[in-house]
Amino acid sequence: MYLYGKTAAVIGAGIGGLAAALALAKRGAKVQVFEQASQMAEVGAGLQISANGVKVLTALGLNIVADNQGNMPGQVELCDYKSGRVITKLPLNQTADAPFLQLHRADLLATLAAGCSREHVGIHLGQQAEVLDTENGVLSAAPDTHFDIVIAADGVRSACRETHFAGEKPTFTGQAAWRALVPAADFPAFKGQGGTRLYLGPNRHLVIYPLRDRSLINIVAAEDRAAWTAEGWNQQDAAASLQRAFSGWCPYTRDLLACVVDPLLWGLFAHPTLSKWSRGRVALLGDAAHPMLPYMAQGACMGLEDAWVLAAALDHRDDVPTALQSYEHLRKPRATKVQQTSFGNSKIYHASNPLLRFGLHAGMGIAGKLAPGLLTDRFDWIYRLDVTKAA
């Protein structure tokens, strides 16, 4: 209703930014996206998109499920780091109303960009955009234009958040993580693994799952460490560092990590909740508003949810600042709770006390046998919410 004909600028062509651009454009807004990278290259690695995120993508008119039948795992296997023994299995994709996808980030970005193109969204690469005026929607990349709406989806190190939404500095969690991709052909032992494996060990964990119809192996490995590591996931590290950190683990994981070349390393930081997400005609979205630790795999999904709720709020109120406040009111409690849940999971994944770890693993094993859905059902409040239908 009220979005038709309004002008909107989105800073950042990541998943949240492109989803917001598409959601706004489909409701009639004239949208321009400004991305500082000079090209939308093959960056990043794997993403796990649970039902709450898939439903947003579907509502945006993307054939995300039909196009990714080969990227829908049947289960998650929780495994012991030392023996490789499967502790328990968590079923996935058991019903059509709870889809779960494993996607390469570049593939999802390409799908969103194609959707934006169909809706005539302008995407300007190599354009660093800073917000100069929050009340009048003025950007450095287009200083002579007054946008009705400005969405800052510029990531975990958001310049807009730093300039206009000053909050407490993030604190290093004492954890760092690596990302890597390995061609499946380089590791024949992977053949037949269609789901996700999560190896749990003292002070470390390792996640492995296939991408692109099992042609690639995605790896995320995290460890507790005292030394500070910079935030951001695109810093190169030596493969030997990753292999050394997991040298005492089971042969399967060691052999897979031996295939890794040039992994990416990033520090994990806890970000205090911001007091505000919106100011004037400007609002934060996704990691710019609520950076997530990776222990619930909800960073991309929360950005997708933000995008839908943001567009809906703006379409139901003519006054932009009031609509952005409504978006913040609707999204902040849920995003904050997911942040906190993810932080809590890090303690479970990295339990170092042998007795505590034994108890946790035994409990998960019993729960997996007696009530296979119990371990995932406790997070139904995350996965089952459909923001495209919520009031």
C-alpha positions as CSV (number, residue, x, y, z in Angstrom):
1,M,0.0,0.0,0.0
2,Y,2.2,2.8,1.3
3,L,5.5,1.6,-0.2
4,Y,4.4,2.1,-3.8
5,G,6.5,4.7,-5.5
6,K,8.7,5.4,-2.4
7,T,12.5,5.5,-3.0
8,A,14.7,3.2,-1.0
9,A,18.5,2.7,-0.7
10,V,20.0,-0.4,0.7
11,I,23.7,-0.4,1.8
12,G,25.2,-3.8,1.3
13,A,24.5,-6.5,-1.3
14,G,24.7,-9.5,1.1
15,I,21.9,-11.9,1.8
16,G,20.0,-9.6,4.1
17,G,20.5,-6.5,1.9
18,L,19.4,-8.2,-1.3
19,A,16.4,-9.8,0.4
20,A,15.4,-6.4,1.8
21,A,15.7,-4.9,-1.7
22,L,13.6,-7.6,-3.3
23,A,11.0,-7.4,-0.5
24,L,10.7,-3.6,-0.9
25,A,10.6,-3.7,-4.7
26,K,7.9,-6.4,-4.8
27,R,5.7,-4.0,-2.8
28,G,6.3,-1.2,-5.3
29,A,9.3,0.7,-3.9
30,K,12.0,2.0,-6.3
31,V,15.2,0.4,-4.8
32,Q,18.9,1.1,-5.3
33,V,21.5,-1.2,-3.7
34,F,25.0,0.1,-3.0
35,E,27.8,-2.5,-2.5
36,Q,31.4,-1.5,-1.8
37,A,32.8,-4.7,-3.4
38,S,33.7,-4.3,-7.1
39,Q,32.1,-7.6,-8.1
40,M,29.7,-10.2,-6.6
41,A,32.4,-12.8,-6.7
42,E,32.4,-16.4,-5.5
43,V,32.9,-15.5,-1.9
44,G,32.1,-17.2,1.3
45,A,31.2,-20.8,1.9
46,G,28.2,-22.8,3.0
47,L,25.0,-21.7,4.7
48,Q,22.3,-23.7,6.4
49,I,18.9,-22.2,5.8
50,S,16.2,-23.6,8.1
51,A,12.5,-23.5,7.4
52,N,12.0,-20.0,8.8
53,G,14.4,-18.6,6.2
54,V,13.2,-20.9,3.4
55,K,9.7,-19.6,3.8
56,V,10.8,-16.0,3.4
57,L,12.7,-16.9,0.2
58,T,9.6,-18.7,-1.1
59,A,7.3,-15.8,-0.3
60,L,9.7,-13.6,-2.2
61,G,8.8,-15.6,-5.3
62,L,12.1,-17.6,-5.5
63,N,11.9,-21.3,-6.4
64,I,14.4,-22.1,-3.7
65,V,13.2,-25.6,-2.7
66,A,12.4,-26.8,-6.2
67,D,15.9,-25.7,-7.4
68,N,17.7,-27.3,-4.5
69,Q,16.3,-30.9,-4.2
70,G,19.9,-32.2,-4.1
71,N,20.8,-29.8,-1.2
72,M,18.2,-31.0,1.4
73,P,19.9,-33.2,4.1
74,G,18.0,-35.9,5.8
75,Q,19.7,-35.6,9.2
76,V,22.4,-34.1,11.4
77,E,24.8,-36.6,13.0
78,L,26.3,-35.5,16.3
79,C,29.6,-37.4,16.6
80,D,32.4,-37.8,19.2
81,Y,35.6,-36.1,18.3
82,K,38.0,-38.9,19.4
83,S,36.3,-42.1,18.2
84,G,34.1,-40.7,15.5
85,R,31.1,-42.5,17.0
86,V,27.7,-41.2,16.2
87,I,26.2,-39.9,19.5
88,T,22.7,-39.2,18.1
89,K,20.9,-38.3,14.9
90,L,18.6,-35.3,14.4
91,P,16.1,-35.8,11.6
92,L,15.7,-33.1,8.9
93,N,13.4,-32.6,6.0
94,Q,10.9,-35.1,7.3
95,T,7.9,-33.0,6.3
96,A,7.2,-30.6,3.4
97,D,6.4,-27.7,5.8
98,A,9.8,-27.8,7.5
99,P,12.4,-27.5,4.7
100,F,16.1,-27.3,5.5
101,L,18.7,-26.4,2.9
102,Q,22.5,-26.4,2.6
103,L,23.6,-23.8,0.1
104,H,26.7,-22.1,-1.1
105,R,26.5,-18.4,-0.2
106,A,27.4,-17.4,-3.7
107,D,24.5,-19.5,-5.1
108,L,21.9,-17.9,-2.7
109,L,23.3,-14.4,-3.6
110,A,22.9,-15.1,-7.3
111,T,19.3,-16.3,-6.8
112,L,18.5,-13.1,-4.8
113,A,20.2,-10.9,-7.3
114,A,18.3,-12.5,-10.2
115,G,15.0,-11.8,-8.3
116,C,16.1,-8.2,-7.8
117,S,16.9,-7.8,-11.5
118,R,13.4,-9.0,-12.3
119,E,12.0,-6.3,-10.1
120,H,14.2,-3.6,-11.6
121,V,16.3,-3.1,-8.5
122,G,19.5,-1.1,-9.3
123,I,22.7,-2.8,-7.9
124,H,25.7,-0.5,-7.9
125,L,29.0,-2.3,-7.3
126,G,32.2,-0.6,-6.2
127,Q,30.1,2.0,-4.4
128,Q,30.9,2.7,-0.7
129,A,27.9,4.5,0.7
130,E,27.8,6.2,4.1
131,V,24.7,7.8,5.6
132,L,25.2,11.6,5.8
133,D,21.8,12.6,7.0
134,T,19.4,10.2,8.8
135,E,16.5,12.6,8.8
136,N,16.5,13.2,5.0
137,G,17.9,9.9,3.7
138,V,21.1,11.2,2.2
139,L,24.0,9.0,1.2
140,S,27.6,9.8,0.2
141,A,27.2,7.7,-2.9
142,A,24.2,9.8,-4.1
143,P,24.6,13.2,-2.2
144,D,22.0,15.0,-4.4
145,T,19.2,12.4,-3.7
146,H,16.9,12.2,-0.8
147,F,15.8,8.6,-0.2
148,D,12.5,8.0,1.6
149,I,14.0,4.9,3.2
150,V,17.6,3.9,3.9
151,I,18.5,0.3,5.0
152,A,21.9,-0.4,6.4
153,A,22.7,-4.0,5.8
154,D,26.4,-3.5,5.8
155,G,27.4,-6.5,8.0
156,V,29.0,-7.2,11.3
157,R,31.4,-4.3,11.0
158,S,28.7,-1.9,9.9
159,A,29.9,1.7,9.4
160,C,26.4,3.0,9.7
161,R,26.0,1.3,13.1
162,E,29.3,2.7,14.2
163,T,28.4,6.3,13.1
164,H,24.7,6.6,13.9
165,F,23.9,3.9,16.5
166,A,26.8,4.0,18.8
167,G,26.7,1.2,21.3
168,E,29.1,-0.8,23.5
169,K,32.1,-2.3,21.9
170,P,31.9,-6.0,21.1
171,T,33.9,-8.4,23.3
172,F,36.0,-11.2,22.1
173,T,34.4,-14.5,23.1
174,G,37.7,-16.4,23.4
175,Q,36.7,-18.4,20.3
176,A,37.8,-18.3,16.6
177,A,36.5,-20.3,13.6
178,W,37.8,-21.4,10.3
179,R,35.8,-21.9,7.1
180,A,37.0,-24.0,4.2
181,L,35.7,-25.7,1.0
182,V,37.1,-29.0,-0.2
183,P,36.2,-30.6,-3.6
184,A,34.4,-33.9,-2.8
185,A,36.6,-35.6,-5.4
186,D,39.7,-34.9,-3.2
187,F,38.2,-36.8,-0.3
188,P,36.7,-40.1,-1.5
189,A,35.7,-41.2,2.1
190,F,33.0,-38.5,1.9
191,K,31.0,-40.3,-0.7
192,G,27.5,-41.1,0.5
193,Q,27.4,-38.4,3.2
194,G,24.3,-36.4,2.4
195,G,23.6,-34.8,5.7
196,T,25.5,-32.7,8.3
197,R,28.0,-34.1,10.7
198,L,28.8,-32.1,13.9
199,Y,31.9,-33.4,15.8
200,L,32.0,-32.3,19.4
201,G,35.2,-32.2,21.5
202,P,36.8,-30.4,24.4
203,N,37.2,-26.7,23.5
204,R,36.5,-27.4,19.8
205,H,33.9,-28.5,17.3
206,L,33.8,-29.3,13.6
207,V,30.9,-29.1,11.2
208,I,30.9,-30.9,7.8
209,Y,28.3,-30.9,5.2
210,P,27.9,-31.2,1.3
211,L,27.2,-28.4,-1.1
212,R,26.2,-28.1,-4.7
213,D,24.7,-31.6,-5.0
214,R,27.6,-33.1,-3.0
215,S,30.3,-31.8,-5.3
216,L,31.8,-29.7,-2.5
217,I,32.5,-30.3,1.2
218,N,31.9,-27.3,3.5
219,I,33.9,-27.1,6.7
220,V,33.4,-24.9,9.7
221,A,35.8,-25.5,12.6
222,A,35.9,-23.5,15.9
223,E,38.2,-23.5,18.9
224,D,38.6,-21.8,22.2
225,R,41.7,-19.6,22.3
226,A,43.2,-17.0,24.5
227,A,44.8,-15.0,21.6
228,W,42.6,-12.3,20.1
229,T,41.6,-12.8,16.4
230,A,40.1,-10.1,14.3
231,E,36.3,-10.1,13.5
232,G,35.2,-10.8,9.9
233,W,35.2,-14.1,8.0
234,N,37.5,-13.3,5.1
235,Q,41.0,-13.4,6.6
236,Q,43.4,-16.0,5.2
237,D,45.1,-18.5,7.5
238,A,47.6,-21.3,7.0
239,A,46.0,-24.8,6.6
240,A,48.6,-26.1,9.0
241,S,47.1,-24.0,11.8
242,L,43.7,-25.6,11.3
243,Q,45.2,-29.1,11.0
244,R,47.3,-28.6,14.2
245,A,44.3,-27.5,16.2
246,F,42.5,-30.8,15.4
247,S,45.5,-33.1,15.3
248,G,44.2,-35.4,18.1
249,W,40.8,-36.0,16.5
250,C,39.5,-39.1,14.7
251,P,41.1,-40.2,11.5
252,Y,38.1,-39.2,9.3
253,T,38.3,-35.6,10.4
254,R,42.1,-35.4,10.3
255,D,42.2,-36.9,6.7
256,L,39.5,-34.4,5.6
257,L,41.4,-31.4,7.1
258,A,44.6,-32.6,5.4
259,C,42.8,-31.7,2.1
260,V,42.2,-28.1,3.1
261,V,44.0,-25.3,1.3
262,D,44.0,-21.6,2.4
263,P,41.2,-21.7,5.0
264,L,39.5,-18.4,6.2
265,L,39.7,-17.5,9.9
266,W,37.6,-15.1,11.9
267,G,37.3,-14.2,15.5
268,L,33.9,-14.6,17.3
269,F,32.7,-11.6,19.1
270,A,29.7,-11.0,21.4
271,H,27.8,-7.8,20.5
272,P,25.7,-6.1,23.2
273,T,22.1,-5.4,22.2
274,L,21.7,-2.0,20.6
275,S,19.3,0.4,22.2
276,K,18.0,1.4,18.8
277,W,17.9,-0.1,15.3
278,S,16.3,2.9,13.6
279,R,16.9,6.7,13.4
280,G,14.8,8.9,11.2
281,R,14.6,7.3,7.8
282,V,17.5,4.9,8.5
283,A,17.3,1.3,9.9
284,L,19.8,-1.4,10.5
285,L,19.2,-5.0,9.2
286,G,20.8,-8.4,9.7
287,D,24.3,-8.5,11.1
288,A,24.5,-4.8,11.2
289,A,21.7,-4.8,13.8
290,H,22.3,-8.1,15.6
291,P,25.5,-10.0,14.8
292,M,25.1,-13.8,15.5
293,L,27.6,-16.4,16.6
294,P,27.5,-19.4,14.3
295,Y,26.2,-21.9,16.9
296,M,22.6,-21.9,15.7
297,A,23.3,-21.3,12.0
298,Q,20.7,-18.4,12.1
299,G,22.7,-15.4,10.8
300,A,21.3,-15.6,7.3
301,C,17.9,-16.6,8.4
302,M,17.5,-13.7,10.8
303,G,18.5,-11.3,8.0
304,L,15.8,-12.9,5.7
305,E,13.2,-12.5,8.5
306,D,14.2,-8.9,9.0
307,A,13.8,-8.2,5.3
308,W,10.2,-9.4,5.2
309,V,9.1,-7.8,8.4
310,L,10.8,-4.5,7.4
311,A,9.0,-4.3,4.1
312,A,5.6,-5.3,5.6
313,A,6.0,-2.6,8.3
314,L,6.8,0.0,5.8
315,D,3.9,-1.0,3.6
316,H,1.4,-0.7,6.5
317,R,2.4,2.8,7.7
318,D,2.8,5.9,5.6
319,D,5.1,7.6,8.1
320,V,8.6,6.1,7.5
321,P,10.2,6.8,10.9
322,T,7.2,5.3,12.7
323,A,7.2,2.2,10.4
324,L,10.9,1.6,11.1
325,Q,10.2,1.8,14.8
326,S,7.5,-0.8,14.4
327,Y,10.0,-3.0,12.5
328,E,12.4,-2.7,15.4
329,H,9.7,-3.4,18.0
330,L,8.7,-6.6,16.1
331,R,12.1,-7.9,15.4
332,K,14.4,-7.0,18.4
333,P,13.0,-9.5,21.0
334,R,13.3,-12.5,18.7
335,A,16.7,-11.6,17.2
336,T,18.1,-10.9,20.7
337,K,16.8,-14.3,22.0
338,V,18.4,-16.1,19.1
339,Q,21.7,-14.3,19.8
340,Q,21.6,-15.5,23.4
341,T,20.6,-19.0,22.4
342,S,23.5,-19.2,20.0
343,F,26.0,-18.0,22.6
344,G,24.6,-20.6,25.1
345,N,25.2,-23.4,22.5
346,S,28.9,-22.6,22.3
347,K,29.3,-23.8,25.9
348,I,27.6,-27.1,25.1
349,Y,29.6,-27.7,21.9
350,H,32.9,-27.1,23.6
351,A,32.4,-28.7,27.0
352,S,35.9,-29.6,28.3
353,N,35.1,-31.4,31.5
354,P,35.1,-35.2,30.7
355,L,32.3,-36.0,33.1
356,L,30.1,-33.1,31.9
357,R,30.8,-34.1,28.3
358,F,30.0,-37.7,29.0
359,G,26.7,-36.7,30.6
360,L,25.7,-34.4,27.8
361,H,26.5,-37.0,25.1
362,A,24.7,-39.8,27.0
363,G,21.7,-37.6,27.4
364,M,21.6,-36.7,23.8
365,G,22.0,-40.4,22.8
366,I,19.1,-41.5,25.0
367,A,16.9,-38.6,23.8
368,G,17.7,-39.5,20.2
369,K,16.6,-43.1,20.7
370,L,13.5,-42.5,22.7
371,A,12.2,-39.3,21.1
372,P,14.1,-38.6,17.8
373,G,12.6,-35.2,17.3
374,L,13.0,-34.0,20.9
375,L,16.4,-32.3,20.5
376,T,15.2,-30.3,17.5
377,D,11.7,-29.7,18.7
378,R,13.0,-27.5,21.6
379,F,14.0,-25.0,18.9
380,D,10.7,-25.0,17.2
381,W,10.2,-21.4,18.3
382,I,13.0,-20.6,15.9
383,Y,12.4,-22.9,13.0
384,R,8.6,-23.0,12.9
385,L,7.9,-19.3,12.9
386,D,6.7,-18.1,9.5
387,V,7.1,-14.3,9.5
388,T,5.3,-14.1,6.1
389,K,2.1,-15.3,7.9
390,A,2.6,-13.9,11.4
391,A,0.4,-11.0,12.4
